[in-house]
Amino acid sequence: AFGAVVSYVQNSYSERQFPLDMCCESRFTRASSSTLANCYHEDAENQLAFYIEVVSRSTNHLWPEFAEKLGAAWRKIGEEHQVPCTFHWAKDIPKPNDAAYMKKWFEDRYGPRVADFNAVREKYVGKNNLFANNWLRDLFNM
């Protein structure tokens, strides 16, 4: 996955195109048992997670195409190796302002874990919707 970044950037730079204009870093950590974590795994204690962070300025006109190609490459790697390999969920949402699309996208991606999240949230926060804006209330059916 890191090689996909390096390869794309090398090819782009050789053509005097600079889609990555800030940094790219990576880190290993343990997987998470947090229900909505991007690196969620049922056996989090025995699983590793690998993060790659790629940062460019929001004004970089080459970023959208670069991010699209990088995301496609990472998804392909994930499918080939049967491991989750995606962008951070909040950066991988194609239509964030379409409420109906968002609910379906979220349910498809997290499935039964949404109910688990709601149960934990209700236990510790209650029904008063503390710390939830209207967007989150709608997304989680609060």
matplotlib code that plots the C-alpha trace (Angstrom):
import matplotlib.pyplot as plt

x = [0.0, 2.9, 4.5, 1.4, 1.8, 5.5, 5.0, 2.2, 4.2, 7.4, 5.5, 3.7, 6.9, 8.7, 6.0, 6.3, 3.0, 2.8, -0.3, 1.4, 2.7, 3.0, 3.8, 3.2, 3.9, 3.0, 2.7, 1.8, -0.5, -2.8, -6.2, -9.2, -12.2, -14.0, -17.1, -16.7, -12.9, -11.5, -9.1, -11.8, -11.2, -13.1, -9.7, -8.1, -5.6, -4.0, -4.2, -2.1, -3.2, -1.1, -1.9, -0.7, -1.4, -1.1, -1.5, -1.8, -3.1, -6.8, -6.0, -4.0, -6.1, -4.3, -5.4, -8.9, -7.6, -4.6, -6.9, -9.3, -6.5, -4.9, -8.1, -8.8, -5.3, -5.7, -9.1, -7.6, -4.7, -7.3, -9.3, -6.3, -5.1, -8.6, -7.9, -9.6, -7.7, -9.6, -9.5, -10.5, -14.3, -14.9, -12.7, -14.1, -17.7, -18.7, -21.9, -21.6, -24.5, -27.0, -28.7, -30.4, -27.1, -25.2, -27.4, -27.2, -23.4, -22.9, -25.1, -23.4, -20.0, -20.6, -23.6, -24.5, -21.7, -23.9, -26.4, -23.4, -22.3, -25.8, -26.0, -22.7, -23.7, -27.0, -25.4, -23.0, -24.7, -28.4, -31.3, -30.5, -28.4, -25.6, -22.6, -24.7, -25.6, -28.6, -26.5, -25.4, -28.9, -30.2, -27.4, -27.7, -31.5, -31.2]
y = [0.0, 2.4, 1.4, 2.5, 6.0, 6.0, 4.7, 7.2, 10.1, 9.1, 8.9, 12.2, 14.0, 12.8, 14.6, 17.8, 17.0, 17.3, 15.6, 15.1, 18.4, 17.9, 14.5, 10.8, 8.8, 5.3, 3.6, 0.2, -0.2, -2.8, -3.2, -1.8, -3.3, 0.1, -0.6, 2.2, 2.2, 1.9, -0.8, -2.7, -6.4, -8.9, -10.2, -6.8, -7.9, -10.3, -8.2, -5.4, -2.4, -0.4, 3.3, 5.4, 9.1, 11.1, 14.9, 17.5, 21.1, 21.4, 23.8, 21.2, 20.6, 17.3, 15.8, 14.5, 12.4, 11.2, 10.2, 8.4, 6.4, 5.7, 4.6, 2.2, 0.7, 0.2, -1.4, -3.8, -4.7, -5.4, -7.6, -9.5, -10.2, -10.4, -7.7, -4.3, -1.7, 1.6, 5.3, 6.6, 6.3, 10.1, 10.6, 7.8, 9.1, 9.8, 11.8, 13.2, 15.7, 13.1, 11.8, 8.7, 7.7, 8.2, 6.0, 3.2, 3.6, 3.6, 0.5, -1.3, -0.6, -1.2, -3.4, -4.8, -2.8, 0.3, -1.4, -2.2, 1.4, 2.7, 0.3, 1.5, 5.1, 4.7, 3.1, 5.9, 8.9, 8.1, 9.2, 12.9, 12.9, 14.7, 15.2, 14.5, 17.0, 16.6, 14.8, 12.2, 11.8, 11.1, 8.8, 6.7, 6.8, 8.5]
z = [0.0, 0.8, -2.5, -4.3, -2.9, -3.8, -7.3, -8.2, -6.7, -8.6, -11.9, -11.3, -10.2, -13.3, -15.3, -13.1, -11.5, -7.7, -6.2, -2.9, -1.6, 2.1, 3.6, 3.6, 6.8, 8.1, 11.5, 12.9, 15.9, 17.3, 15.9, 17.8, 19.5, 19.2, 17.2, 14.6, 14.4, 10.9, 12.2, 14.0, 14.5, 16.8, 18.0, 18.3, 20.9, 18.4, 15.2, 13.9, 12.0, 9.5, 8.8, 6.0, 6.1, 2.9, 3.3, 0.6, 0.7, 0.0, -2.8, -4.7, -7.8, -8.4, -5.1, -6.0, -8.9, -6.8, -3.8, -6.2, -7.7, -4.4, -2.9, -5.8, -5.5, -1.7, -2.1, -4.7, -2.4, 0.4, -1.9, -3.1, 0.5, 2.0, 4.6, 5.1, 3.1, 2.9, 3.5, 6.9, 6.9, 7.1, 4.1, 2.0, 1.8, -1.8, -1.0, 2.6, 2.1, 0.9, 4.0, 2.5, 0.7, 4.0, 6.0, 3.5, 3.1, 6.8, 7.4, 4.5, 5.9, 9.6, 9.6, 13.0, 14.6, 14.5, 16.9, 19.2, 19.0, 19.9, 22.8, 24.3, 23.6, 25.3, 28.3, 28.9, 27.4, 27.6, 25.5, 25.9, 22.7, 24.5, 22.1, 19.0, 16.3, 14.0, 11.4, 13.9, 15.3, 11.9, 10.9, 14.1, 14.4, 17.8]

ax = plt.figure().add_subplot(projection="3d")
ax.plot(x, y, z, "-o")
ax.set_aspect("equal")
plt.show()
